[in-house]
Amino acid sequence: MTDAALRSPPFRSVLPGTPGLLALAALLFGALALGSVYGPRQGALLLLGGALGLTLYHAAFGFTSAWRVFILERRGRGLRAQMAMLALAVVLFFPVLASGTLFGQLVSGSAAPLSLGVLIGAFMFGIGMQMGGGCASGTLFTAGGGNARMLVTLLFFVIGSVWATVHFDWWQALPALPPVSLVQTFGPWVGILVSLALFAAIAALTVLFERRRHGALEHETPSPNEGFARFARGPWPLVAGALALAVLNFVTLALAGRPWGVTSAFALWGAKGAELLGLTPSAWSYWQTPANAKALSSSVFADVTSVMDFGIIGGAMLAASLAGRFAPSLRIPFRSLLAAVVGGLLLGYGARIAYGCNIGAYFSGIASGSLHGWLWLVAAFAGNTVGVRLRPFFFGEARGGRIARGDGA
């Protein structure tokens, strides 16, 4: 390859194609429309979702692929990036959650009981991650990036989510301990130190396992782009993406009054669809709580999580177009399609009964100091170890095979 080929492209070459221009227009005009109807905060949340989608795509920041690569190959770069993300998040979140306000707005963390529902739901979600080919955020950003198979996963993610709301009261009745918060138990500063020690221990273990297996740590592949071209087209350094996600989650806390979540919107979309089919989700106990009843009776554009999810899809479409990688294909092998269906159902059902997904329960739960986030992590990781052993049948890949960039986000 010549030196000219390695140099960053001129500015005009980083302009998006038609899909990217459409995504950019949808984000900008959508923000203006939402701002005029629901207030500027709602419009800002759509743009924030767009920033999350662009970050996820350009950093190829996935939970599914990072866990699979570590389980099969003992490569821990992705897991270490997650620990860096969580470390910055707790430093930002804990003092604010202890005070209860941020820029004059009341804020609260993502806390949930330590329940059998969390344990079983996260385990189901872990299997679904590997079957479906992505997590909650991964499904959104890869679908937005043009992966047609992930649209199937997303559809059945929605179906599984609303299905779980039918049985939600049964799962809530199972034995559970009340929510436990490191912020409330130890105070913000000791809570930060405890959390950082746990993150460091996990990172150290990944280093130990990786060096035992390979003798040295994996290094990031050099990017062909530099400067503004790398920012616009990617790929971004993995750690840079991780830190950006932590900051954007903190911005979510400032704008929405609570941390980033993804999958409650899927249950809402499913319930809206159920109503169109003549069902009455309002009769199910899940939709009879004041917050959920209000969401069900209102437009999806009034729902914070839905608006941010739409933004993630748009941001990822913009990023894929900038990178020259937006090329949807409907050629999906039958077994891969079947895995998307089963994986999507497991993802949706598991997330709802576990009080969240890899974002709402794991990322935002741990960032909030809630121990249910740690319980979710252990159970979901166990589910992933089962899921990676099912993949060869559905995807025809060799056992221990690597995931290409962008696959299994």
Beta strands, then each sheet from edge to edge (+ up, - down):
strand 1: 101-102
strand 2: 105-106
strand 3: 114-115
strand 4: 176-177
sheet 1: 1+ 2-
sheet 2: 3+ 4-
end
